[in-house]
Amino acid sequence: MTKIARFTFNHFGTNSYIVWSEGGEALIIDPSCVTDAERKRLTDFISEHSLTPIATILTHAHPDHMGGVEYVKSTYNIPLALHSADSDLLTAAPAYGASMGFTIPHLVAEIDLAEQTTLTFGSSTAEVIHTAGHSRGGVCLYIADAGILISGDTLFAGCIGRTDLPGGDYDELMRGIIEKLLPLGGGVKVFPGHGGDTTLGEEMGSNPFIGEVLDGGFNKDTTL
């Protein structure tokens, strides 16, 4: 049985997640903890639940999602996984992060999510779904046995990721949502990179961006 815990960190209100399986093997997703107190919250939770982190996963390489990557890598000696289409963003992260108030060191991804499309932790498996559009290498993680989708900045409750940043593409983002995410089923619970939880069914019924595309409209950028 897969379990999930959410932590909201830093001045951008970024959601970080831990998912784990029976036996305690865990993935740390988008560790955005930047202060000592935030990092202690993460590590205390891991200790209290006797978890064994085996990898850090970035849904994309924007600085607000990666302030704690070096910390968890060094604390647990685990590899970093990222889609290689975001390699340029990873290289630029120290300078880009400084402009946003984050201190990001030079990081190297050991696992390419363009090649490793499933991640196994204990008895659970996360499917990597490439959903470019917010960034070129953006991904979502789908854990079928638990009906969980960790959507990064692809899909939010009532909204979508902004597409006016470098590598953004509104049509590509929406095609990923419509063609790759919605077919997973309305009951799938969505855990986004910012804000509260939702379900794919709720978004299909009320998300204005999805509604517009389902009614036949593409080619509209968003800065939300």
Secondary structure, 3 states (H helix, E strand, C coil): CCEEEEEEECCCCEEEEEEECCCCEEEEECCCCCCHHHHHHHHHHHHHCCCEEEEEECCCCCHHHCCCHHHHHHHHCCCEEECHHHHHHHHHHHHHHHHCCCCCCCCCCCEECCCCCEEEECCEEEEEEECCCCCCCCEEEEEHHHCEEEEECCEECCEECCCCCCCCCHHHHHHHHHHHHHHHCCCCEEEECECCCEEHHHHHHHCHHHHHHHCCCCCCCCCC
